[in-house]
Amino acid sequence: MNAVPAPVTAPAPAPVNAPTAPVTTRVTTPTPTPTPTTATAAKPADLRAEAVFKDWLRGIVKGVEELRAFEAGQIDAVIDPTTGSAIFLPEAQAALQGSSRLVLNALNALPGEVCVLNAAGTVVMTNTAWCAFVTSHAGAGLGVRDGANFFAACEETGARERVSAKAVAAGLRQVLAGTSNLFRRKYVCASPGGRCTFTLTIAPVVGESLIHAVVTRENVTEVKRLNFRHRADRTKVKRIAAVARAVTPNRLLAALPAKDYQQLLDGLDPVNLNYGDVLYESDEPMRHVYFPSDSLVSLLTVVEGHQALEVGLVGREGMVGDRLALGTGTSPVRALVQGTGTAMRMKSARFLKELQRSPALRHAVLRFTDSLMIQVTRTAACNRFHGIEARLARWLLMTQERLASREFRLTQEFLADMLGVRRVGVTEAASALKGRKLIRYSRGNITILDQEGLEAASCSCYEHVRVGLDSAA
């Protein structure tokens, strides 16, 4: 043929969101001459192949001006007079391939499922998420692969999807024709894993002359499944909180509504309290509050720095540090662990924050504070007007009530300090109760044998300070 091929310039690499040049230009290379795939190939065989390919192209370019432009690198491609196809030079091929890789890497970085269609509706690019959906759903739900035609996929769907597929095809035509800027539709299909629901969104990508389309798919079924799991997890947490609240030994916490108790959970830490531990000293800051489970804490008024008298007793019915709720940050008493056991501890700052957030907690704490003040008042009057035997009986009943046990260990020296009497007075009172077979007392170990008899032996103050907890079995 005598026709002089017209030099053409390949379009510049497309931006990331408009991959037009790599997918719209038909590129062919002669079979006998291999073409290096990238401009950066440095192997001798590749360089020789590139030189042979350029020599072959020189044979196509006949005009003097065209040859000068070719040698100067001003021509990216020529038209083969035999086939009429555009043939790109190696440098132009490398640029176009690099643009395609850049676009594909950008699509793969997206979390959603994305594919790119050319003006004819053919899939020219898909990201990793789209390919994974196609594989896992065996092509269901318009799961087209690279090279397939989206319009054809819409026509080949089953009877149950035909209406939706027809609407999707119509929406795609409008986008490619430039009459619609966005198409969105819910699509339901059957897949190997069961019924699948997703949302298809089609948007145009305008190049230099042609309109392409980007199709994204949002798996609604998966989103619903994750939301259901999240709700199920929240329900499970609430149930765990409700169970924990129901079985907690501390009655103040157990009395809270499940929702309020759940808010406290992550701020409560289980701790062991050992006999003799001092939780607070008088006039020192209260950095934590304590909710005893099976431990016992005595509240002691310290006189002249060394003498102490018990004015209150706290166990599983309440808490230690309740005065924080009254706006007092320091303890007016020494808080001494009298019975070894466990408790739940919370930082004071967190406790104050929860008091502001939970009216139920604030009400429970203030109600306990009121009962503790009654106990302190009654104890002061009891120590002044009642005999040691009746006071000891009251004190033993209060201890077993809060420890949930009829057996505990208390030395005579400790009892003498708690009751504010001499040690010999405790010995005489304990012997009297033991002689009436109300208690068993040996080497500091005390067992209540007859609770009703011990209540009869105690003073009337016990009726005012008892907290109504279930007694030990």
LINFENLIN-V693495 format. One record per residue. N is the residue number from 0. RES is the residue in one small letter. PHI is phi in whole degrees, 0 to 359 (none if undefined). Layout:
BEGIN
n: [N,N]
res: [RES,RES]
phi: [PHI,PHI]
END
This chain:
BEGIN
n: [0,1,2,3,4,5,6,7,8,9,10,11,12,13,14,15,16,17,18,19,20,21,22,23,24,25,26,27,28,29,30,31,32,33,34,35,36,37,38,39,40,41,42,43,44,45,46,47,48,49,50,51,52,53,54,55,56,57,58,59,60,61,62,63,64,65,66,67,68,69,70,71,72,73,74,75,76,77,78,79,80,81,82,83,84,85,86,87,88,89,90,91,92,93,94,95,96,97,98,99,100,101,102,103,104,105,106,107,108,109,110,111,112,113,114,115,116,117,118,119,120,121,122,123,124,125,126,127,128,129,130,131,132,133,134,135,136,137,138,139,140,141,142,143,144,145,146,147,148,149,150,151,152,153,154,155,156,157,158,159,160,161,162,163,164,165,166,167,168,169,170,171,172,173,174,175,176,177,178,179,180,181,182,183,184,185,186,187,188,189,190,191,192,193,194,195,196,197,198,199,200,201,202,203,204,205,206,207,208,209,210,211,212,213,214,215,216,217,218,219,220,221,222,223,224,225,226,227,228,229,230,231,232,233,234,235,236,237,238,239,240,241,242,243,244,245,246,247,248,249,250,251,252,253,254,255,256,257,258,259,260,261,262,263,264,265,266,267,268,269,270,271,272,273,274,275,276,277,278,279,280,281,282,283,284,285,286,287,288,289,290,291,292,293,294,295,296,297,298,299,300,301,302,303,304,305,306,307,308,309,310,311,312,313,314,315,316,317,318,319,320,321,322,323,324,325,326,327,328,329,330,331,332,333,334,335,336,337,338,339,340,341,342,343,344,345,346,347,348,349,350,351,352,353,354,355,356,357,358,359,360,361,362,363,364,365,366,367,368,369,370,371,372,373,374,375,376,377,378,379,380,381,382,383,384,385,386,387,388,389,390,391,392,393,394,395,396,397,398,399,400,401,402,403,404,405,406,407,408,409,410,411,412,413,414,415,416,417,418,419,420,421,422,423,424,425,426,427,428,429,430,431,432,433,434,435,436,437,438,439,440,441,442,443,444,445,446,447,448,449,450,451,452,453,454,455,456,457,458,459,460,461,462,463,464,465,466,467,468,469,470,471,472]
res: [m,n,a,v,p,a,p,v,t,a,p,a,p,a,p,v,n,a,p,t,a,p,v,t,t,r,v,t,t,p,t,p,t,p,t,p,t,t,a,t,a,a,k,p,a,d,l,r,a,e,a,v,f,k,d,w,l,r,g,i,v,k,g,v,e,e,l,r,a,f,e,a,g,q,i,d,a,v,i,d,p,t,t,g,s,a,i,f,l,p,e,a,q,a,a,l,q,g,s,s,r,l,v,l,n,a,l,n,a,l,p,g,e,v,c,v,l,n,a,a,g,t,v,v,m,t,n,t,a,w,c,a,f,v,t,s,h,a,g,a,g,l,g,v,r,d,g,a,n,f,f,a,a,c,e,e,t,g,a,r,e,r,v,s,a,k,a,v,a,a,g,l,r,q,v,l,a,g,t,s,n,l,f,r,r,k,y,v,c,a,s,p,g,g,r,c,t,f,t,l,t,i,a,p,v,v,g,e,s,l,i,h,a,v,v,t,r,e,n,v,t,e,v,k,r,l,n,f,r,h,r,a,d,r,t,k,v,k,r,i,a,a,v,a,r,a,v,t,p,n,r,l,l,a,a,l,p,a,k,d,y,q,q,l,l,d,g,l,d,p,v,n,l,n,y,g,d,v,l,y,e,s,d,e,p,m,r,h,v,y,f,p,s,d,s,l,v,s,l,l,t,v,v,e,g,h,q,a,l,e,v,g,l,v,g,r,e,g,m,v,g,d,r,l,a,l,g,t,g,t,s,p,v,r,a,l,v,q,g,t,g,t,a,m,r,m,k,s,a,r,f,l,k,e,l,q,r,s,p,a,l,r,h,a,v,l,r,f,t,d,s,l,m,i,q,v,t,r,t,a,a,c,n,r,f,h,g,i,e,a,r,l,a,r,w,l,l,m,t,q,e,r,l,a,s,r,e,f,r,l,t,q,e,f,l,a,d,m,l,g,v,r,r,v,g,v,t,e,a,a,s,a,l,k,g,r,k,l,i,r,y,s,r,g,n,i,t,i,l,d,q,e,g,l,e,a,a,s,c,s,c,y,e,h,v,r,v,g,l,d,s,a,a]
phi: [none,265,294,276,295,274,294,232,249,292,297,296,306,287,294,300,268,217,284,272,299,296,243,248,268,276,248,230,233,299,297,292,240,293,244,297,279,222,285,263,295,239,290,304,297,292,295,294,296,295,296,297,296,293,298,295,295,297,290,278,282,259,287,296,296,293,295,298,296,297,293,279,77,269,244,267,203,230,264,288,295,282,253,77,264,281,245,274,288,307,296,294,299,297,297,293,295,296,297,298,296,297,297,297,298,295,294,293,286,284,286,274,267,225,223,244,247,275,295,268,87,273,285,251,196,225,269,298,296,296,299,295,295,301,292,287,251,53,79,290,66,59,280,270,258,303,91,278,261,292,297,297,297,294,286,264,288,286,298,290,259,299,296,295,297,297,294,296,299,296,294,296,298,296,294,292,279,84,266,220,267,197,231,217,206,282,228,241,214,263,226,304,271,116,293,235,238,214,245,264,235,239,230,278,233,265,262,289,222,245,256,255,224,250,252,242,230,247,282,293,300,292,298,297,296,294,296,296,297,297,296,295,295,295,296,296,298,296,294,298,297,295,295,298,295,291,258,295,292,285,286,294,292,294,279,284,299,303,296,291,294,298,294,276,305,287,259,263,241,288,224,263,249,255,307,96,294,256,278,222,256,300,69,255,298,263,276,221,244,231,243,299,258,226,254,223,235,264,256,244,270,265,247,55,82,221,279,227,228,288,240,199,222,232,223,289,278,205,209,248,109,294,294,301,292,264,89,255,265,246,271,277,226,271,259,245,288,258,234,298,175,243,204,256,245,221,295,298,297,292,298,295,295,292,299,290,275,242,299,295,294,300,295,295,293,294,294,294,301,296,293,291,295,296,297,299,297,293,296,298,292,296,295,270,247,252,289,294,295,293,294,294,298,300,294,294,295,296,291,293,296,274,272,58,208,272,240,202,248,215,279,297,297,293,298,296,292,293,268,71,230,283,298,296,295,294,299,293,292,294,294,295,293,291,295,273,59,271,222,242,224,209,53,88,267,244,231,277,265,226,291,296,294,291,294,292,280,280,278,292,298,299,296,270,247,292,253,73,281,296,282,294,288]
END
